[in-house]
Structure formats: structure tokens, C-alpha cells
């Protein structure tokens, strides 16, 4: 399971719109999107890919990191894989 943390997203943005954005830049269909609540003006989402290896996600991350999208410069960080057994 590979996870991508997207920060500084424009609000409101739907999960469908976020998924379409990622697909447009070569990402596979995500398994889940979890919103991370915060007190600041930089909404964050955790995007989970069950069918995509971390190496594949790492190769695509640079396509969207620091990209200007929806009036914001978004960040894309690959989270290390965790053993949840």
C-alpha cells in the first residue's frame, strides 16, 4: 500500500475531482482519500493506492509536487510504507 500526502489543497474540492487530477498526471485509480483536519488554511488529503507500488508512486510524485493547481501551489509527499501486521 502506497500513500501520498497532498497539501495546500483548494477548498472545497471533491474526492472525484482530486482523483481525476491525479489520473490526468499518470496515477492509477486511488483506493481511498482521507481528509486530514487542520486548523490552518492549508487543507490536506491522504491518498491511498492499494494497487500501486511505492516506487511507481515515487516516479509520479515529481509531476505534481509544487504544481500550481486551483489557485494554490500544492505539495505531494510520499509517505513511507508501514507494516500494519
Biopython code that builds the backbone (N, CA, C, O; Angstrom):
import numpy as np
from Bio.PDB.StructureBuilder import StructureBuilder

atoms = [
    (1, "UNK", "N", (0.850, -1.179, 0.000)),
    (1, "UNK", "CA", (0.000, 0.000, 0.000)),
    (1, "UNK", "C", (0.893, 1.239, 0.000)),
    (1, "UNK", "O", (1.746, 1.396, 0.873)),
    (2, "UNK", "N", (0.696, 2.096, -0.961)),
    (2, "UNK", "CA", (1.453, 3.341, -1.065)),
    (2, "UNK", "C", (0.533, 4.509, -0.715)),
    (2, "UNK", "O", (-0.652, 4.510, -1.047)),
    (3, "UNK", "N", (1.109, 5.503, -0.038)),
    (3, "UNK", "CA", (0.316, 6.648, 0.408)),
    (3, "UNK", "C", (0.983, 7.947, -0.019)),
    (3, "UNK", "O", (2.197, 8.116, 0.096)),
    (4, "UNK", "N", (0.154, 8.857, -0.513)),
    (4, "UNK", "CA", (0.620, 10.160, -0.970)),
    (4, "UNK", "C", (-0.104, 11.232, -0.174)),
    (4, "UNK", "O", (-1.334, 11.252, -0.125)),
    (5, "UNK", "N", (0.649, 12.114, 0.442)),
    (5, "UNK", "CA", (0.078, 13.203, 1.229)),
    (5, "UNK", "C", (0.080, 14.462, 0.366)),
    (5, "UNK", "O", (1.135, 14.950, -0.038)),
    (6, "UNK", "N", (-1.110, 14.976, 0.093)),
    (6, "UNK", "CA", (-1.252, 16.189, -0.715)),
    (6, "UNK", "C", (-1.622, 17.348, 0.194)),
    (6, "UNK", "O", (-2.597, 17.270, 0.941)),
    (7, "UNK", "N", (-0.855, 18.410, 0.132)),
    (7, "UNK", "CA", (-1.094, 19.553, 0.998)),
    (7, "UNK", "C", (-1.381, 20.822, 0.233)),
    (7, "UNK", "O", (-1.090, 20.932, -0.959)),
    (8, "UNK", "N", (-1.957, 21.779, 0.936)),
    (8, "UNK", "CA", (-2.304, 23.099, 0.422)),
    (8, "UNK", "C", (-3.346, 23.018, -0.695)),
    (8, "UNK", "O", (-3.251, 23.722, -1.700)),
    (9, "UNK", "N", (-4.335, 22.153, -0.503)),
    (9, "UNK", "CA", (-5.400, 21.990, -1.496)),
    (9, "UNK", "C", (-6.422, 23.107, -1.377)),
    (9, "UNK", "O", (-6.661, 23.641, -0.294)),
    (10, "UNK", "N", (-7.010, 23.445, -2.493)),
    (10, "UNK", "CA", (-8.092, 24.436, -2.516)),
    (10, "UNK", "C", (-9.345, 23.805, -1.927)),
    (10, "UNK", "O", (-9.645, 22.644, -2.203)),
    (11, "UNK", "N", (-10.067, 24.549, -1.132)),
    (11, "UNK", "CA", (-11.340, 24.070, -0.579)),
    (11, "UNK", "C", (-12.468, 24.831, -1.229)),
    (11, "UNK", "O", (-12.282, 26.018, -1.496)),
    (12, "UNK", "N", (-13.586, 24.274, -1.501)),
    (12, "UNK", "CA", (-13.857, 22.834, -1.418)),
    (12, "UNK", "C", (-13.446, 22.143, -2.710)),
    (12, "UNK", "O", (-13.576, 22.706, -3.796)),
    (13, "UNK", "N", (-12.960, 20.945, -2.584)),
    (13, "UNK", "CA", (-12.623, 20.110, -3.738)),
    (13, "UNK", "C", (-13.142, 18.709, -3.446)),
    (13, "UNK", "O", (-12.919, 18.171, -2.361)),
    (14, "UNK", "N", (-13.821, 18.130, -4.401)),
    (14, "UNK", "CA", (-14.413, 16.807, -4.180)),
    (14, "UNK", "C", (-13.364, 15.710, -4.372)),
    (14, "UNK", "O", (-12.332, 15.919, -5.010)),
    (15, "UNK", "N", (-13.652, 14.547, -3.809)),
    (15, "UNK", "CA", (-12.770, 13.399, -3.988)),
    (15, "UNK", "C", (-12.684, 13.010, -5.459)),
    (15, "UNK", "O", (-11.624, 12.608, -5.939)),
    (16, "UNK", "N", (-13.796, 13.130, -6.172)),
    (16, "UNK", "CA", (-13.815, 12.797, -7.594)),
    (16, "UNK", "C", (-12.899, 13.732, -8.386)),
    (16, "UNK", "O", (-12.160, 13.290, -9.265)),
    (17, "UNK", "N", (-12.956, 15.009, -8.070)),
    (17, "UNK", "CA", (-12.119, 15.990, -8.762)),
    (17, "UNK", "C", (-10.641, 15.750, -8.468)),
    (17, "UNK", "O", (-9.800, 15.872, -9.359)),
    (18, "UNK", "N", (-10.330, 15.414, -7.236)),
    (18, "UNK", "CA", (-8.950, 15.118, -6.860)),
    (18, "UNK", "C", (-8.470, 13.852, -7.570)),
    (18, "UNK", "O", (-7.341, 13.805, -8.057)),
    (19, "UNK", "N", (-9.316, 12.836, -7.630)),
    (19, "UNK", "CA", (-8.969, 11.602, -8.334)),
    (19, "UNK", "C", (-8.738, 11.831, -9.821)),
    (19, "UNK", "O", (-7.813, 11.261, -10.400)),
    (20, "UNK", "N", (-9.570, 12.658, -10.442)),
    (20, "UNK", "CA", (-9.405, 12.982, -11.863)),
    (20, "UNK", "C", (-8.097, 13.725, -12.109)),
    (20, "UNK", "O", (-7.418, 13.479, -13.106)),
    (21, "UNK", "N", (-7.748, 14.626, -11.208)),
    (21, "UNK", "CA", (-6.486, 15.363, -11.320)),
    (21, "UNK", "C", (-5.304, 14.395, -11.304)),
    (21, "UNK", "O", (-4.405, 14.496, -12.139)),
    (22, "UNK", "N", (-5.305, 13.463, -10.361)),
    (22, "UNK", "CA", (-4.204, 12.507, -10.254)),
    (22, "UNK", "C", (-4.138, 11.595, -11.478)),
    (22, "UNK", "O", (-3.049, 11.305, -11.974)),
    (23, "UNK", "N", (-5.274, 11.147, -11.961)),
    (23, "UNK", "CA", (-5.319, 10.282, -13.143)),
    (23, "UNK", "C", (-4.777, 11.011, -14.366)),
    (23, "UNK", "O", (-4.103, 10.409, -15.202)),
    (24, "UNK", "N", (-5.066, 12.291, -14.470)),
    (24, "UNK", "CA", (-4.586, 13.100, -15.596)),
    (24, "UNK", "C", (-3.060, 13.119, -15.657)),
    (24, "UNK", "O", (-2.488, 13.251, -16.739)),
    (25, "UNK", "N", (-2.402, 12.989, -14.518)),
    (25, "UNK", "CA", (-0.942, 13.033, -14.479)),
    (25, "UNK", "C", (-0.310, 11.653, -14.337)),
    (25, "UNK", "O", (0.845, 11.542, -13.926)),
    (26, "UNK", "N", (-1.057, 10.598, -14.673)),
    (26, "UNK", "CA", (-0.479, 9.268, -14.777)),
    (26, "UNK", "C", (-0.673, 8.352, -13.591)),
    (26, "UNK", "O", (-0.248, 7.197, -13.636)),
    (27, "UNK", "N", (-1.300, 8.827, -12.534)),
    (27, "UNK", "CA", (-1.524, 7.986, -11.364)),
    (27, "UNK", "C", (-2.640, 6.988, -11.659)),
    (27, "UNK", "O", (-3.545, 7.270, -12.445)),
    (28, "UNK", "N", (-2.569, 5.823, -11.023)),
    (28, "UNK", "CA", (-3.661, 4.863, -11.160)),
    (28, "UNK", "C", (-4.823, 5.319, -10.279)),
    (28, "UNK", "O", (-4.695, 6.259, -9.495)),
    (29, "UNK", "N", (-5.940, 4.644, -10.423)),
    (29, "UNK", "CA", (-7.114, 4.975, -9.607)),
    (29, "UNK", "C", (-6.769, 4.763, -8.135)),
    (29, "UNK", "O", (-6.242, 3.712, -7.768)),
    (30, "UNK", "N", (-7.056, 5.733, -7.306)),
    (30, "UNK", "CA", (-6.747, 5.605, -5.882)),
    (30, "UNK", "C", (-7.791, 4.731, -5.192)),
    (30, "UNK", "O", (-8.934, 4.632, -5.637)),
    (31, "UNK", "N", (-7.374, 4.102, -4.100)),
    (31, "UNK", "CA", (-8.267, 3.226, -3.336)),
    (31, "UNK", "C", (-9.109, 4.011, -2.349)),
    (31, "UNK", "O", (-10.263, 3.666, -2.091)),
    (32, "UNK", "N", (-8.527, 5.074, -1.793)),
    (32, "UNK", "CA", (-9.252, 5.881, -0.808)),
    (32, "UNK", "C", (-8.609, 7.254, -0.698)),
    (32, "UNK", "O", (-7.425, 7.433, -0.980)),
    (33, "UNK", "N", (-9.417, 8.214, -0.283)),
    (33, "UNK", "CA", (-8.938, 9.565, 0.011)),
    (33, "UNK", "C", (-9.439, 9.915, 1.400)),
    (33, "UNK", "O", (-10.639, 9.869, 1.672)),
    (34, "UNK", "N", (-8.507, 10.267, 2.278)),
    (34, "UNK", "CA", (-8.873, 10.655, 3.640)),
    (34, "UNK", "C", (-8.470, 12.110, 3.855)),
    (34, "UNK", "O", (-7.324, 12.493, 3.620)),
    (35, "UNK", "N", (-9.406, 12.890, 4.294)),
    (35, "UNK", "CA", (-9.126, 14.299, 4.597)),
    (35, "UNK", "C", (-8.503, 14.384, 5.985)),
    (35, "UNK", "O", (-8.939, 13.709, 6.918)),
    (36, "UNK", "N", (-7.493, 15.210, 6.104)),
    (36, "UNK", "CA", (-6.825, 15.399, 7.386)),
    (36, "UNK", "C", (-7.210, 16.772, 7.900)),
    (36, "UNK", "O", (-6.823, 17.789, 7.324)),
    (37, "UNK", "N", (-7.972, 16.803, 8.982)),
    (37, "UNK", "CA", (-8.419, 18.093, 9.513)),
    (37, "UNK", "C", (-7.247, 18.890, 10.083)),
    (37, "UNK", "O", (-6.294, 18.330, 10.623)),
    (38, "UNK", "N", (-7.345, 20.179, 9.950)),
    (38, "UNK", "CA", (-6.326, 21.066, 10.484)),
    (38, "UNK", "C", (-6.922, 22.416, 10.802)),
    (38, "UNK", "O", (-8.023, 22.746, 10.361)),
    (39, "UNK", "N", (-6.196, 23.180, 11.559)),
    (39, "UNK", "CA", (-6.688, 24.489, 11.971)),
    (39, "UNK", "C", (-6.274, 25.586, 10.999)),
    (39, "UNK", "O", (-6.779, 26.706, 11.074)),
    (40, "UNK", "N", (-5.368, 25.274, 10.100)),
    (40, "UNK", "CA", (-4.843, 26.295, 9.206)),
    (40, "UNK", "C", (-5.596, 26.404, 7.900)),
    (40, "UNK", "O", (-6.650, 25.799, 7.705)),
    (41, "UNK", "N", (-5.021, 27.196, 7.012)),
    (41, "UNK", "CA", (-5.649, 27.460, 5.717)),
    (41, "UNK", "C", (-5.060, 26.580, 4.621)),
    (41, "UNK", "O", (-5.161, 26.911, 3.439)),
    (42, "UNK", "N", (-4.445, 25.459, 5.004)),
    (42, "UNK", "CA", (-3.824, 24.571, 4.025)),
    (42, "UNK", "C", (-4.384, 23.164, 4.159)),
    (42, "UNK", "O", (-3.734, 22.299, 4.746)),
    (43, "UNK", "N", (-5.573, 22.917, 3.628)),
    (43, "UNK", "CA", (-6.189, 21.593, 3.736)),
    (43, "UNK", "C", (-5.298, 20.498, 3.142)),
    (43, "UNK", "O", (-4.585, 20.716, 2.163)),
    (44, "UNK", "N", (-5.359, 19.329, 3.757)),
    (44, "UNK", "CA", (-4.513, 18.208, 3.380)),
    (44, "UNK", "C", (-5.360, 16.965, 3.144)),
    (44, "UNK", "O", (-6.406, 16.784, 3.769)),
    (45, "UNK", "N", (-4.901, 16.119, 2.243)),
    (45, "UNK", "CA", (-5.577, 14.849, 1.977)),
    (45, "UNK", "C", (-4.536, 13.740, 1.878)),
    (45, "UNK", "O", (-3.456, 13.931, 1.318)),
    (46, "UNK", "N", (-4.876, 12.588, 2.426)),
    (46, "UNK", "CA", (-4.048, 11.396, 2.312)),
    (46, "UNK", "C", (-4.686, 10.516, 1.242)),
    (46, "UNK", "O", (-5.831, 10.085, 1.377)),
    (47, "UNK", "N", (-3.933, 10.259, 0.182)),
    (47, "UNK", "CA", (-4.443, 9.460, -0.935)),
    (47, "UNK", "C", (-3.769, 8.093, -0.868)),
    (47, "UNK", "O", (-2.542, 7.993, -0.847)),
    (48, "UNK", "N", (-4.587, 7.041, -0.836)),
    (48, "UNK", "CA", (-4.087, 5.681, -0.660)),
    (48, "UNK", "C", (-4.232, 4.913, -1.968)),
    (48, "UNK", "O", (-5.285, 4.930, -2.606)),
    (49, "UNK", "N", (-3.146, 4.237, -2.353)),
    (49, "UNK", "CA", (-3.116, 3.418, -3.561)),
    (49, "UNK", "C", (-2.780, 1.985, -3.152)),
    (49, "UNK", "O", (-1.630, 1.693, -2.823)),
    (50, "UNK", "N", (-3.755, 1.100, -3.167)),
    (50, "UNK", "CA", (-3.513, -0.300, -2.807)),
    (50, "UNK", "C", (-2.848, -1.078, -3.929)),
    (50, "UNK", "O", (-2.122, -2.036, -3.667)),
    (51, "UNK", "N", (-3.083, -0.682, -5.173)),
    (51, "UNK", "CA", (-2.582, -1.437, -6.325)),
    (51, "UNK", "C", (-1.367, -0.802, -6.985)),
    (51, "UNK", "O", (-1.011, -1.169, -8.105)),
    (52, "UNK", "N", (-0.733, 0.135, -6.315)),
    (52, "UNK", "CA", (0.414, 0.812, -6.909)),
    (52, "UNK", "C", (1.598, 0.712, -5.945)),
    (52, "UNK", "O", (1.473, 1.086, -4.779)),
    (53, "UNK", "N", (2.743, 0.213, -6.418)),
    (53, "UNK", "CA", (3.907, 0.127, -5.537)),
    (53, "UNK", "C", (4.479, 1.509, -5.233)),
    (53, "UNK", "O", (4.282, 2.459, -5.991)),
    (54, "UNK", "N", (5.180, 1.601, -4.130)),
    (54, "UNK", "CA", (5.758, 2.881, -3.710)),
    (54, "UNK", "C", (6.738, 3.425, -4.750)),
    (54, "UNK", "O", (6.814, 4.638, -4.946)),
    (55, "UNK", "N", (7.484, 2.549, -5.414)),
    (55, "UNK", "CA", (8.433, 3.012, -6.436)),
    (55, "UNK", "C", (7.715, 3.681, -7.605)),
    (55, "UNK", "O", (8.189, 4.684, -8.139)),
    (56, "UNK", "N", (6.589, 3.130, -7.993)),
    (56, "UNK", "CA", (5.800, 3.735, -9.064)),
    (56, "UNK", "C", (5.239, 5.080, -8.656)),
    (56, "UNK", "O", (5.208, 6.020, -9.450)),
    (57, "UNK", "N", (4.799, 5.165, -7.418)),
    (57, "UNK", "CA", (4.261, 6.422, -6.903)),
    (57, "UNK", "C", (5.361, 7.475, -6.790)),
    (57, "UNK", "O", (5.130, 8.654, -7.060)),
    (58, "UNK", "N", (6.547, 7.047, -6.392)),
    (58, "UNK", "CA", (7.683, 7.966, -6.273)),
    (58, "UNK", "C", (8.035, 8.567, -7.633)),
    (58, "UNK", "O", (8.382, 9.745, -7.725)),
    (59, "UNK", "N", (7.945, 7.763, -8.679)),
    (59, "UNK", "CA", (8.259, 8.252, -10.024)),
    (59, "UNK", "C", (7.261, 9.309, -10.486)),
    (59, "UNK", "O", (7.622, 10.218, -11.234)),
    (60, "UNK", "N", (6.011, 9.196, -10.048)),
    (60, "UNK", "CA", (4.973, 10.140, -10.467)),
    (60, "UNK", "C", (4.867, 11.367, -9.559)),
    (60, "UNK", "O", (4.337, 12.401, -9.968)),
    (61, "UNK", "N", (5.361, 11.255, -8.350)),
    (61, "UNK", "CA", (5.232, 12.335, -7.366)),
    (61, "UNK", "C", (5.780, 13.659, -7.890)),
    (61, "UNK", "O", (5.174, 14.710, -7.683)),
    (62, "UNK", "N", (6.912, 13.609, -8.559)),
    (62, "UNK", "CA", (7.547, 14.845, -9.032)),
    (62, "UNK", "C", (6.706, 15.573, -10.082)),
    (62, "UNK", "O", (6.910, 16.764, -10.315)),
    (63, "UNK", "N", (5.776, 14.880, -10.708)),
    (63, "UNK", "CA", (4.920, 15.522, -11.708)),
    (63, "UNK", "C", (3.981, 16.552, -11.089)),
    (63, "UNK", "O", (3.619, 17.533, -11.739)),
    (64, "UNK", "N", (3.588, 16.334, -9.839)),
    (64, "UNK", "CA", (2.602, 17.235, -9.235)),
    (64, "UNK", "C", (3.134, 18.016, -8.036)),
    (64, "UNK", "O", (2.484, 18.962, -7.591)),
    (65, "UNK", "N", (4.310, 17.643, -7.497)),
    (65, "UNK", "CA", (4.854, 18.365, -6.342)),
    (65, "UNK", "C", (5.201, 19.800, -6.742)),
    (65, "UNK", "O", (5.887, 20.031, -7.738)),
    (66, "UNK", "N", (4.724, 20.744, -5.963)),
    (66, "UNK", "CA", (4.918, 22.183, -6.200)),
    (66, "UNK", "C", (4.217, 22.685, -7.463)),
    (66, "UNK", "O", (4.581, 23.727, -8.008)),
    (67, "UNK", "N", (3.220, 21.948, -7.922)),
    (67, "UNK", "CA", (2.432, 22.370, -9.082)),
    (67, "UNK", "C", (1.389, 23.403, -8.646)),
    (67, "UNK", "O", (0.827, 23.301, -7.556)),
    (68, "UNK", "N", (1.140, 24.379, -9.489)),
    (68, "UNK", "CA", (0.097, 25.365, -9.233)),
    (68, "UNK", "C", (-1.204, 24.810, -9.783)),
    (68, "UNK", "O", (-1.341, 24.631, -10.993)),
    (69, "UNK", "N", (-2.167, 24.536, -8.898)),
    (69, "UNK", "CA", (-3.453, 23.945, -9.294)),
    (69, "UNK", "C", (-4.558, 24.551, -8.453)),
    (69, "UNK", "O", (-4.459, 24.592, -7.227)),
    (70, "UNK", "N", (-5.593, 25.014, -9.092)),
    (70, "UNK", "CA", (-6.753, 25.600, -8.405)),
    (70, "UNK", "C", (-6.331, 26.753, -7.478)),
    (70, "UNK", "O", (-6.739, 26.806, -6.318)),
    (71, "UNK", "N", (-5.530, 27.650, -7.994)),
    (71, "UNK", "CA", (-5.090, 28.848, -7.265)),
    (71, "UNK", "C", (-4.192, 28.558, -6.075)),
    (71, "UNK", "O", (-4.046, 29.408, -5.197)),
    (72, "UNK", "N", (-3.592, 27.386, -6.026)),
    (72, "UNK", "CA", (-2.691, 27.032, -4.923)),
    (72, "UNK", "C", (-1.499, 26.239, -5.454)),
    (72, "UNK", "O", (-1.602, 25.523, -6.451)),
    (73, "UNK", "N", (-0.374, 26.382, -4.771)),
    (73, "UNK", "CA", (0.801, 25.569, -5.060)),
    (73, "UNK", "C", (0.728, 24.353, -4.145)),
    (73, "UNK", "O", (0.942, 24.466, -2.938)),
    (74, "UNK", "N", (0.426, 23.192, -4.716)),
    (74, "UNK", "CA", (0.221, 22.004, -3.890)),
    (74, "UNK", "C", (1.541, 21.280, -3.629)),
    (74, "UNK", "O", (2.496, 21.390, -4.398)),
    (75, "UNK", "N", (1.567, 20.547, -2.536)),
    (75, "UNK", "CA", (2.720, 19.719, -2.205)),
    (75, "UNK", "C", (2.305, 18.261, -2.274)),
    (75, "UNK", "O", (1.162, 17.916, -1.972)),
    (76, "UNK", "N", (3.230, 17.414, -2.670)),
    (76, "UNK", "CA", (2.973, 15.974, -2.756)),
    (76, "UNK", "C", (4.134, 15.247, -2.095)),
    (76, "UNK", "O", (5.269, 15.312, -2.567)),
    (77, "UNK", "N", (3.844, 14.561, -1.007)),
    (77, "UNK", "CA", (4.872, 13.842, -0.265)),
    (77, "UNK", "C", (4.518, 12.368, -0.198)),
    (77, "UNK", "O", (3.389, 12.005, 0.130)),
    (78, "UNK", "N", (5.482, 11.528, -0.509)),
    (78, "UNK", "CA", (5.291, 10.088, -0.430)),
    (78, "UNK", "C", (5.579, 9.651, 0.999)),
    (78, "UNK", "O", (6.661, 9.915, 1.524)),
    (79, "UNK", "N", (4.626, 8.988, 1.627)),
    (79, "UNK", "CA", (4.817, 8.511, 2.992)),
    (79, "UNK", "C", (5.468, 7.136, 2.965)),
    (79, "UNK", "O", (5.166, 6.323, 2.091)),
    (80, "UNK", "N", (6.360, 6.872, 3.916)),
    (80, "UNK", "CA", (6.994, 5.550, 3.954)),
    (80, "UNK", "C", (5.967, 4.464, 4.261)),
    (80, "UNK", "O", (4.997, 4.687, 4.986)),
    (81, "UNK", "N", (6.204, 3.289, 3.694)),
    (81, "UNK", "CA", (5.289, 2.176, 3.939)),
    (81, "UNK", "C", (5.418, 1.707, 5.377)),
    (81, "UNK", "O", (6.505, 1.689, 5.956)),
    (82, "UNK", "N", (4.259, 1.322, 5.945)),
    (82, "UNK", "CA", (4.232, 0.840, 7.326)),
    (82, "UNK", "C", (3.792, -0.612, 7.340)),
    (82, "UNK", "O", (2.972, -1.039, 6.528)),
    (83, "UNK", "N", (4.344, -1.350, 8.263)),
    (83, "UNK", "CA", (3.920, -2.729, 8.457)),
    (83, "UNK", "C", (2.798, -2.724, 9.479)),
    (83, "UNK", "O", (3.027, -2.458, 10.659)),
    (84, "UNK", "N", (1.588, -3.018, 9.030)),
    (84, "UNK", "CA", (0.425, -2.950, 9.911)),
    (84, "UNK", "C", (-0.025, -4.331, 10.374)),
    (84, "UNK", "O", (-1.210, -4.551, 10.623)),
    (85, "UNK", "N", (0.922, -5.258, 10.488)),
    (85, "UNK", "CA", (0.559, -6.598, 10.963)),
    (85, "UNK", "C", (0.672, -6.713, 12.454)),
    (85, "UNK", "O", (0.403, -7.775, 13.014)),
]
sb = StructureBuilder()
sb.init_structure("model")
sb.init_model(0)
sb.init_chain("A")
sb.init_seg("    ")
for serial, (resi, resn, name, xyz) in enumerate(atoms, 1):
    if name == "N":
        sb.init_residue(resn, " ", resi, " ")
    sb.init_atom(name, np.array(xyz, "f"), 0.0, 1.0, " ", f" {name:<3s}", serial, name[0])
structure = sb.get_structure()
